[in-house]
Amino acid sequence: MLLLIGASVPVAVFVVWWVMHSRRMNKSKMKMDSKNKFAEPGTRWSKSQHEYYVEQFYETGLEGKHDFHSGYLNFGFWVNGNKDYLEASEELLRQVVEPTGYDSQAQHLDVANGMGTQDIYFYNKYKPKSIDMVDITLSHHIICKKRIEEHGLTDRLRAHYGSAMDLPFGDEEFTHVTCVEGGAHFPVRERFFEEAFRVLKPGGHIGLADYARPKYPSNIIEYTVANLGAKAWNSPARNFYPLDEFKQHMEKAGFVDVVVRDVGEYTIPGYYEESMRAQAELSKIRGWFTTYVLCRILDELCLWIYKKRVMTYVLAHGRKPE
């Protein structure tokens, strides 16, 4: 098995290079295509900023893709034999907010909120006082605003184009801060913890769905594959550390009652199976080669890294002291 994985490392290197090269080419084409209603000019990130490359990663190919899976982007939380992605996705959202006492009194900030589908779900299910959303991807921001308008929720939901490293809000504005799968992409996740603590009211809660390492790589193959995976997903390798370090970073930012729980068994295998089920539909959006070769290899590498316990999925919760 090690020999097989070792032989596949050069293939993985090529795949990572090809994916990144294709994204650059597709991004340039998208920006020049005046018919693409989501490719509006005005990105605020420079090429010297990590945010610029994360934005590229998520903007490429949004035309025709923004309604896939109803606009949800998360891994899902797969329990009770469920095979339906939308049900799994919304179960994950419940796992993020319900331990925080989220209810109709919540003043909610959702960071890295994607295209807004999850925030419409939060509002329809829990009827919070307000939801503010921040995302660094311009196209996500534009689509999110359109969705809010279509649902008639502009008086309760407000979309912002900005970075988790410098949240565009004053101190102590929110009762709840959430972030679903965005933390691994942040230039420095610990800076986000500090910003989330700053904008929370005393007694406010944070709920996260994120990634961590059960253990550090134990050999060169695990190290290489893990770091290639991080690079392909535009996630700084320094953002992947063990669960106890994740907890310590949250506590250092000021949070108390911190719990970080490994839920990889309920997320990664289920999402892998969903990716296999959705290949035919995805190929119409991404193309045959990208779907059945490039993305398939990346999915296999992700599952392999998880099975080797070098990466897992976590739910994390904490509270700002009164």
Buried (B, 14 or more C-beta within 10 A) or exposed (E): EEEEBBEBBEEBBEBBEBBBEBBEEBBEEBBEEEEBEBBEEEBEBEEEBBBBBBBBBBBBBBBEBBEBBBBBBBBBBBBEEBEEBBBBBBBBBBBBBEBBEBBEEBBBBBBBBBBBBBBBBBBEEBEBEBBBBBBBBBBBBBBBBBBBEEBEBEEBBBBBBBBBBEBEBEEEBBBBBBBBBBBBBBBBBBBBBBBBBBBBBEEBBBBBBBBBBBEEBEEEBBBBBBBBBBBBBBBBBEBBBBBEEBBBBBBEBBBEEBEBEBBBEBBBBBBBBBBEEBBEEBBEBBBEEBBBEBBBBBBEBBBBBBEBBBBBBBBBBBBBEE
